[in-house]
């Protein structure tokens, strides 16, 4: 089994793969359960190395193979989620997919005792205390580092729209934060996170990374927590901006759109079309606004530097992605997922709707449990 997206190719055969992080909860208390090692060992019999542990023992990571067919990717995402859910159930637990925990307040959390995570805790200290957050990472096969960096430059302006599209973390240990994606704010505290720089060249990237490592700002290249990064171990661009998605449908939408945007970037690079280069301050502000209000609010339009509905910006993103979606045969799946999202609301909106039924965070957890394999 390969890493997600590790088969690179031409724009006609670009691969896509997914890494997802899930949280384990007790079905009685609905609070987090530090049992990832047991669940991963149980699930590995079925999923092999498509399942692993994460920084805290509340989290399980699932990953797919690289795919060229989005429908086949969807099947594997569902089977991965199902395998982890069944393994958790055999341990008397349940699985949820949310960018942040809904209940409990485990600070410091129960950490996984690997050498890298031990070193991270020593270096980054209380930053690690809040890392029971979960993301959905999309890997798109790109053949080499120079191309990956140029694709990153073209993808940067779409980050706010992707944040709003994927926002699924309104609650933080029992409290409504007022944000659609609180995970984005938590993750943004890391020294190398958020929107990546505009890279002038490969040497610009290499020199920057070398300086960050030399100053103990990074543990290693795996600690580049930018929202877009070239993978340090497989030939992919990894888009890391999204919250963990509550449903398979949401993941499929995100994966299809990200691959299509990367294909559009490759075509623009080949045609010599330069990327939009918003000021980093405005890009950061637009990502903050998207995290606050999600798909149901207004966002900052980076082309006009004014507010406009986030749903309008998401529709523009889908329009940009449409040619590549049609080329890969992904348009029907993505269109259906987008229709469901517009009808039911984004992940954050659905979590809040579950809460409003009885004013109980328990109902949010139960909603997330029931959504994992849908």
N, C-alpha and C positions, 0 to 999 in steps of 0.2 A: 504494500500500500504506500503510495507516495504522499508527499505533503500537499495540502490544498493548493491547486493552481500551479504545480511545479512542471507542467508540460507547456512550454512556451511555443509560440508559433506565429504565423502571419496574422494579420488582422482578420483574415477569413476563418481562422481556426483558433482563435484566442480561447484559452481555457479559463474556467472560473471554479474556485473552491471556497469553502466556508469553514471558519473556526467559530464555535459558539461556547460561551460560558454560561453555566446554569447554577442555580442555588438549590441546596437541599434543605427541606423543611420538615419539621415534625408535624404529622397530620392532626395531632391533638392540640398542641399549643400554637401551631403555625409559625413558630420561631425557627431560626436557623439551626441546623444540626451539623456538628463537626465530624462528619462520618465519610468524607470524600474518599479516604483510602480504602475503606471497605466496599463502597459502591463501585469505585473504579476497578478494584480487583474482581468484583462480581460481574461487572459489565464486560470486562476484557475477554471473558470466555466467548462472548458473542461478537464483540466489536474489535477485538485485537487492539492495535495501536491507534485506532480511531477514538479512543477515550483515554484521558489522562487527568492528573491532578493539576491544581492551580496554586496560587500563593497562599490562600487560606484553605482550611479543611472544610469550609462550607461550600466550596466550589468544585464543580466537575467541568472539564472541557471536552467537547466533542468536536471532531473534525471530519471533513469529507475528503474523498479523493478529488483530483482535478477532473472536471467534466467540460465537454463541449456542448452537451445537450442540457438545457435548463430543466426540462422535465425529469431527466434522469437524476440531476442534482437534487431536485425536490424529493424524489423517492428516497435517496440516500439520507437526506436531512431527516426525513420522517422516520426512517428505520433507525438512525442514530439516536434520535430523541426517544423513540420507543424502547430501544435497548437499554438506555440509561434509566428511563422511568421504570422499566420492569426490574432492573437490578436494584434500584432504590426501594421499590415496593417490597422486594424480598428481604430488605433490611428494615422494613417497617417505616419507610420514609416516602416522601413525595418530592417531585422536581418542579421548580418554577423557572421561567425565563423572564427576567426583569433586570433592568439596568442597575437597580439598587435593591437592598433588602427592604421589605415592607414593615416587618416587626422585629423586635429585639434591639439590643444595643450592646453588642459584644465588642468592647474596646478595652484592651487590645484584643484582636480576634485570635482564634486558634490557627496558628500558622503551620504550613507544611514545612517539615524540617529537611529541606534540601540545601546543599552548600550555597547555591546561588541566592536562595531566599533568605538564608541566615546572613549572608553578606549584604543583601539589600536592606535588611532591617538595621544592621549596624551603620550603614552609610546614610540611609534616608530617614531612619528613626520614625517619628510619629506619622509621617506620610504613609507608611505601610499600614497604619492602624485602620485606615479607611478603605482598604483595597478589597473589601468584599463586594466590590462593584463588578458588573458583568457586561461584556461587550459582544458584538457580532463583527468579526473581521472577514472581509472579502478579499481573496487573493485572485489577481488577474495575471495570467501568464504573459510575461514580457521578457524578451530574449536576453537583454543585457542591461547593465547599470546605467550607461549614458541615456538609453531610451527610457528606462524607468524614471529617471530624474526629469526628463522632458515631459513625460506623461504626467508626473506629479505636478509640474508647473501648470499644465492645462486643467487638471482636476481641481486645483485649489479654489477657484471661484465658486465651485458647486458645493463646497463643504457646508455652508449654512443651509441650503435646501436639503441636503442629506441628513443633517442634524434634525431638522423639523420633521422630515419624513419618517425617521426612525425613533423619535423621542418616546421612551418607554420607562421613565424612572421618576415619577412625581413624588413618591414617598421615600422618606429616609427615617428608618427606625420608628415607625408609628406616626410620623408627622407629615402633613402635606407641605412640601417645600415652597409651593407656588410656582415651581418650575415644571416644565414638561420633561426635561432631561437634566435631573440633578447630577447624574453620573458625569455629564460633560463638565460641570463645575468642579466636582471632586477631582476628576482626572486632570483638569487644567492646572492644579497646584504643582504638578511635577515640573522639574526644571526644563525638561525637553518634552513638550507636549503641545497640543493644540495644532493649529494650521502650520504646516512646514514652511520653511523659508522658500523664496523663489531661488532656485539654484541656477547660477550663471554657467556652471560647467561641472564636470565630474570632479575636477580638482577642488573647486569650491566646496562641494559636498565632503570629499575626503579630508580636506584640511579642517573643516568645521568639526567633523566627527573625531578626528585625532585630538583636537584641542579640548573637546568636551570630555574625552576619556582621560587625557593627561591631567585635567583639573579635577578629577573625581566627580564630575557632574553626571557621568554615565558609568555604570558598571562595565558595559560592553556594548556592542552594536545592537544586541537584543533589547537594550534599554532605550532605544530611540522610540519614544512614545508619541511622535507626531501623528496626526490624523491620517496622513499618507506617508508611507515609507517604502523604500525598496527593501524587500526581505533580505536578511543577512545570510540566509542559508539555502534559498531556492530562487529561481529566476522569476520573481513575481513583483508586482506592485501590490502592497497590502493597504487597503483602505480600512481604517480602524475607528472611524468617526461614530459608528452607530451603537446605540444601546442594544443589549440583548433583546431580541424580538420575541414577543409572547407567542406568536403563531408561525407555523411553517410558511403560510402564505406571505407574511410580512418579510421573511427571510428571502423568499423567492423574488419578491418585488425588488428588494435591495440588491441582491446578487445580479439579477438581470440588468438593472439600471446601471450599476457600477461597471459591469463588463461593457455595456454599450457606450458609456461615457469614455471608457479607456479606448475603445475602438475609434470613437470620434476623435479622440486626442491623437491617436496614431495617424489617422488620415490627415489631420491638420498639420502634424509634424511633417509628413511626406509632402504636403502641398506648400509648406513654408509659411503657414498662417501662424502668427504669433499668438500666444495666449493672452487673455485679459489679465492685467497685472494690478489688482486692487491694492491700495496701501495696506500694509499689514495691520495698522490700527483699525481700519474699517472692516477688514476681513475678520479680525478678532471680535469686533463689536457685533458684526452680523451673526457670528456663531453664538455669541452670548444671547442675542435676541431670539435666535432660533431655539436655543436651549430653554429660554424662559417661556416662550409662548407656543412652541410646537407648531403643528400643522394647522391648528384652529385659530391662530392669531396672525398678527402682521410681522413681517420680517424686513430686514434692510436689503433693498435691491442694490447690489453693488455696481450695477451699470448706471444708475441714476443717483445713488446715495440718498434715497428717500424710502419711506416705508411703503410697502404694498402687501397684499394678502399672501401669507406663506403658501396657501394652496395654489395661488396663481404662479408663484415661483416654482413650486413643485411641478405644475403642469408644463412650464417652460423647460424644466429639466427633462421631463418625459418627451417633449417634442424634440429636444436635442438628441435624445437617445434613440428616437424612433427608427432612423435608418438602420442602425446596427441591430436593433431588436428585430426588425423585419428580416434582416440578412440571416440572423441566427435562428429564425423561427420562434423567437421568444415573445413576440408581441401579444399573442392571445393570452398566454399565462400572465404576463405583466399587466395587461389591460384588465384582466379579471381580478388580480390582486389589488390593483389601484381602485377599481370599482368598490371592492369590499372595504378598503380603507376609507374611501370617501363616505360610504354608507354608514359604517360602524364607528368611524373616528379612529384616530391614531392610538397607539398603545397607551399613552398617558391618559387620553380621554376615556378609553375603555376601563382602565384601572379606576379612574374617578367615578365613572358611572356605576361600577360595582360597589364602590364605597357608599354612594348615595342611596342605595337600596335600603340599608338599615343604619347607615352611619357607622359601619364597622370595618376595620382593616382586615378582619378575618374573612370577610366576603371578597376582598381584593385577592388574598392568597388563594382562596378557593377558585376564583375566576382564573387566576394564573395557572393553577394546577390543571384545570379542565382545558386550558388553551394550548398546552405544550405540544400536543400531537396534531393540532388542527391546522 
